[in-house]
Amino acid sequence: MTRTFGVVSTLAFLLLTSCGQSPAKPVSATARFVEGTSAGYHSTGKVSLFGDSLIIPVEGSVVSLSLPGLEPEWKYDAPTDKGWQCVYVGTASNNIVCVFQSMAGDLTVHLDGKGREISKNQNEKMGSLPKTYSGKIYRVEGESVFVGEKRFPVPLSLPMIEINGGNIYTVTVEGEIQARNESGDLLWGAKLISRTNNLKAFSWGVFALCENETIALDQATGSVLWSRPVRATCQPVELGGKMIIAYDKGLMALDRKGDMVYAVDLGCQPIFISAALDGVAAICTGKLIVTDLKLTKISEFVAPDGANQVEFFPGGMVVSGYSQRVFVAE
């Protein structure tokens, strides 16, 4: 069920922004930011950007807020019969993908940009959270990988999946990282000694984020390119052709050979990082810290309680977790 609200205020906001307003500012980390509006939605999963909107999973619902004003646009409510809780929102092509979970399994719902239901599908088993890439949705569930509506078999796998350049990466329960094409053909397998906690793939390499090290694998062969004794505290990002890793005290930038190029001690452990073209924003305990390309700290703000995510949008940043707060570029 979708409910649209805030029509008058949203219309007024659109009229104001369309009358002589300067064009949208670029996505930038080096701008001068000031604190903007706030909202009080306790997110039950990571938020997602969809055009000029912020999509938030909130218990059994999905809420859309405008950016940068954080004005309510619409709300979708899942059926109430099975206690569904939204754990994922993402985008695929021009649709919004939502995953709800309960003891009954998974409920995947596709919405249009106005929050109207396009389709939904219930699965009695819970798999990985989806990944979207080039407009397609990918999931791994036990012994199956799903690419949109297609399915192919894999060995029993952990609930993690990564995609880049047409390759699909999964990890078997025995610890082997496997690469496949979209037809399900095995390209290679790499068995690591260290346990893989997560995967990240860029156009120039696949990275196993392990308990006490980060391992780079060749995308074509799966051979180990390099290993560094660094435990990533969250998903790395790519910035200027380098991989930015968050570790227990700060951030470091590694080049494609695994050599450290830049590093910064933030005095806290980042739990989420996000990249613009010219810098990085990091969420630490109680802090939002922004750096430039060389990881030089530019600005620092007090983050809202429970903040666990930051995303750049044209003209600002938005922080989410127990609540939302916008920081606007002047």
C-alpha positions in Angstrom: 0.0 0.0 0.0 1.3 3.4 -0.9 0.4 6.7 0.7 1.4 10.1 -0.7 1.6 13.0 1.7 3.1 16.4 2.1 1.7 17.5 -1.3 1.2 21.1 -0.4 4.6 21.7 1.1 6.4 19.6 -1.6 4.6 21.6 -4.3 5.6 24.8 -2.7 9.2 23.6 -2.4 9.2 22.6 -6.1 7.8 26.0 -7.2 10.4 27.8 -5.2 13.3 25.7 -6.6 12.1 26.2 -10.1 11.8 30.0 -10.0 15.2 31.5 -10.7 17.2 29.0 -8.6 20.8 28.3 -9.6 21.5 24.9 -11.1 22.1 22.0 -8.8 25.6 22.0 -7.3 27.9 19.1 -8.1 28.6 16.2 -5.9 31.7 17.3 -3.9 33.5 16.5 -0.7 35.6 19.7 -0.7 32.6 22.2 -0.5 31.9 24.2 2.6 29.1 22.4 4.3 26.5 23.8 6.7 24.0 21.8 8.7 20.6 21.6 7.1 17.3 20.0 7.9 16.7 16.8 10.0 14.1 14.0 10.0 13.4 11.3 12.6 13.0 8.0 10.8 14.8 5.1 12.5 16.2 3.2 9.6 16.1 -0.6 9.7 18.6 -0.9 6.8 20.8 1.2 4.6 19.1 4.1 2.8 19.4 4.6 -0.9 19.4 7.6 -3.2 16.8 7.7 -6.0 17.0 10.8 -8.2 16.3 13.7 -5.8 14.9 11.5 -3.1 16.1 9.6 -0.1 14.6 6.1 0.2 14.5 4.8 3.8 13.6 1.3 5.1 11.6 1.8 8.3 10.3 -1.4 9.9 7.4 -2.6 7.8 7.5 0.4 5.5 9.5 2.3 3.0 9.6 6.1 3.1 10.7 8.6 0.5 11.9 12.0 1.5 12.9 14.9 -0.8 16.5 16.2 -0.9 17.7 18.5 0.4 14.5 19.4 2.3 13.7 15.9 3.8 10.1 16.5 3.1 7.8 13.4 3.0 6.9 12.3 -0.5 5.3 8.9 -0.1 5.2 5.8 2.1 4.8 2.1 1.1 3.5 -0.3 3.7 4.2 -4.1 3.4 1.4 -6.5 4.2 0.9 -6.8 8.0 0.1 -10.5 8.1 3.6 -11.9 8.6 5.5 -9.2 10.5 7.6 -8.1 7.6 10.5 -5.8 8.3 12.3 -3.9 5.6 16.1 -4.6 5.6 17.1 -3.4 2.1 16.2 -0.7 -0.4 18.1 -0.2 -3.7 17.6 0.8 -7.2 17.5 -1.1 -10.5 16.9 0.7 -13.7 14.0 3.1 -12.9 12.6 1.0 -10.1 13.1 0.8 -6.4 13.8 -2.7 -5.0 12.8 -3.4 -1.4 13.4 -6.6 0.6 11.4 -7.4 3.7 12.2 -10.3 6.0 10.4 -12.2 8.7 10.2 -15.8 10.0 8.2 -16.4 6.8 11.2 -15.8 4.7 11.8 -12.9 2.2 9.4 -10.6 0.5 10.9 -8.7 -2.5 8.9 -5.7 -3.7 9.5 -3.6 -6.8 8.2 0.0 -6.7 8.1 2.8 -9.2 9.5 6.3 -8.4 6.2 7.3 -6.8 6.1 4.3 -4.4 3.5 2.4 -6.4 3.8 -1.4 -6.3 4.9 -3.0 -9.6 5.4 -6.5 -8.4 6.2 -8.6 -5.3 7.5 -12.1 -4.7 7.7 -14.1 -1.5 10.4 -16.7 -0.9 10.3 -19.0 2.1 14.1 -19.0 2.3 16.3 -16.0 3.3 19.2 -15.3 1.0 21.8 -12.5 0.7 20.7 -9.0 0.4 20.5 -8.0 -3.3 23.2 -6.2 -5.2 22.2 -4.1 -8.2 24.6 -3.6 -11.2 23.8 -2.1 -14.6 20.1 -2.2 -13.9 20.0 -5.9 -12.9 19.4 -7.5 -9.5 21.7 -10.2 -8.1 21.2 -12.5 -5.1 22.7 -15.7 -3.8 20.5 -18.1 -1.8 22.1 -21.3 -0.6 22.9 -23.3 -3.7 21.4 -20.8 -6.2 22.4 -17.4 -7.7 19.6 -15.3 -9.2 20.2 -12.7 -11.9 16.9 -11.0 -12.3 14.5 -13.8 -12.9 17.2 -16.2 -14.1 18.8 -18.8 -11.8 21.8 -21.0 -11.9 23.3 -23.5 -9.4 26.4 -23.0 -7.3 27.9 -24.9 -4.4 26.3 -24.1 -1.0 27.4 -20.5 -0.5 27.6 -17.8 2.2 25.0 -14.9 1.9 27.4 -12.5 0.2 27.6 -11.6 -3.5 29.5 -9.0 -5.5 29.3 -8.0 -9.2 31.6 -6.1 -11.5 32.2 -6.1 -15.3 29.9 -9.0 -16.0 31.5 -11.2 -13.4 29.6 -12.6 -10.3 31.6 -13.3 -7.2 30.4 -15.6 -4.4 32.0 -17.5 -1.4 31.3 -21.1 -0.7 30.7 -22.3 2.9 34.1 -24.0 2.6 35.7 -20.6 2.0 36.4 -20.7 -1.8 35.8 -17.5 -3.7 34.3 -18.3 -7.1 33.9 -16.1 -10.2 31.2 -16.8 -12.7 29.7 -15.2 -15.8 26.0 -14.4 -16.0 25.4 -17.8 -17.6 26.7 -19.5 -14.4 29.9 -20.8 -16.0 32.7 -21.1 -13.5 35.6 -18.8 -14.4 37.9 -19.5 -11.5 38.0 -20.5 -7.8 40.4 -19.2 -5.1 40.7 -20.9 -1.8 42.1 -18.6 0.8 43.5 -19.5 4.2 41.9 -16.5 5.9 38.1 -16.4 6.3 36.4 -14.0 3.9 34.0 -11.7 5.7 33.0 -9.7 2.6 33.9 -9.0 -1.0 34.4 -5.8 -3.0 35.1 -5.6 -6.7 36.4 -2.7 -8.7 37.1 -2.7 -12.5 40.8 -3.4 -11.7 40.6 -6.1 -9.0 38.6 -8.2 -6.5 39.2 -7.8 -2.8 38.6 -10.3 -0.1 38.0 -8.5 3.2 39.2 -11.0 5.8 39.4 -11.1 9.5 42.9 -9.6 9.8 44.0 -8.8 6.2 42.8 -7.5 2.9 43.7 -9.7 -0.2 43.6 -8.5 -3.8 42.8 -11.1 -6.5 43.2 -10.9 -10.3 39.8 -10.6 -11.9 40.8 -12.8 -14.8 42.4 -15.7 -12.9 41.7 -15.4 -9.2 45.5 -15.4 -8.4 46.6 -13.4 -5.4 48.0 -10.0 -6.4 48.9 -8.8 -3.0 47.9 -9.0 0.7 48.1 -6.4 3.4 47.6 -7.0 7.2 44.7 -4.5 7.4 41.3 -5.4 8.7 38.7 -3.3 6.8 36.1 -2.0 9.3 33.5 -1.4 6.5 33.2 -1.7 2.7 36.0 0.1 0.9 35.4 2.7 -1.8 37.3 3.7 -5.0 38.7 7.3 -5.2 41.0 8.5 -7.9 42.0 5.0 -9.0 42.9 4.0 -5.5 41.1 1.9 -2.9 40.2 3.7 0.3 40.1 1.3 3.3 38.8 2.2 6.7 40.8 0.6 9.5 40.6 0.8 13.3 41.9 4.3 13.6 41.3 6.0 10.3 41.6 5.8 6.5 44.3 4.7 4.1 44.6 4.8 0.3 46.2 1.8 -1.5 47.2 1.9 -5.1 46.8 -1.0 -7.5 50.0 -2.6 -6.3 48.8 -2.5 -2.7 51.2 0.2 -1.7 49.9 2.8 0.7 49.8 6.2 -0.9 48.0 8.3 1.7 46.7 7.7 5.3 45.0 9.7 8.0 44.5 9.0 11.7 41.0 10.1 12.5 41.2 9.1 16.2 38.2 6.9 15.8 37.1 3.7 13.9 35.1 4.5 10.7 32.0 2.3 10.3 30.9 3.7 6.9 32.7 5.6 4.2 31.3 7.2 1.0 33.2 8.8 -1.9 32.6 11.8 -4.1 34.9 12.6 -7.0 37.2 14.8 -4.9 37.1 13.2 -1.4 35.6 10.9 1.2 33.1 11.2 4.0 33.4 8.9 7.0 31.1 8.1 9.9 32.9 7.5 13.2 31.4 7.2 16.6 29.6 10.5 17.0 31.5 12.2 14.1 31.2 12.9 10.5 34.6 13.6 8.9 35.2 14.8 5.4 38.6 14.6 3.6 40.0 15.5 0.2 41.6 13.2 -2.4 44.8 12.9 -0.3 42.8 12.1 2.8 43.5 15.5 4.3 40.8 16.3 6.8 38.7 19.3 5.6 35.8 19.4 8.0 34.3 17.6 11.0 30.8 17.6 12.3 28.9 16.1 15.2 27.0 13.2 13.8 23.4 12.4 15.0 23.1 9.6 17.5 23.1 6.2 15.9 24.4 7.5 12.5 25.7 4.6 10.4 25.7 5.9 6.9 26.6 8.9 4.8 25.9 9.6 1.2 26.7 12.4 -1.2 24.1 14.0 -3.4 24.3 17.0 -5.7 24.8 20.0 -3.4 25.3 18.1 -0.1 25.5 15.1 2.1 22.9 13.2 4.0 23.5 11.1 7.2 21.2 8.4 8.3 20.7 5.8 11.1 18.4 6.4 14.0 17.5 9.7 12.2 18.5 11.7 9.2 20.4 15.0 8.8 21.4 16.9 5.7 24.6 19.0 5.3 24.3 21.5 2.5 27.1 22.8 0.3 27.2 26.6 0.4 
